[in-house]
Amino acid sequence: MKRVRSNLKLMADSRGIKIRQLARDIDYRFETVRQMYNDDSKQFPRDLLDKLCDYFDCDINELLILVEE
């Protein structure tokens, strides 16, 4: 079975960005960013994905990854 997973933790950690700072930088609710960072999100808000892709200058397939479980 394949599942969509957040790659936000790896992306932020590799750049030394703390999630509180990230939430402030993109002007988004900390709790929602934290859930995505910890891969606890049940769904991914489209506006959050847009902001994160802009912030990290990445494509959606770098932010969300499909993994075999």
Buried (B, 14 or more C-beta within 10 A) or exposed (E): EEEEBBBBBEBBEEEEBEBEEBBEEBEBEEEBBBBBBEEEBEEBEEEBBEBBBEBBEEEEEBBBEEEEE
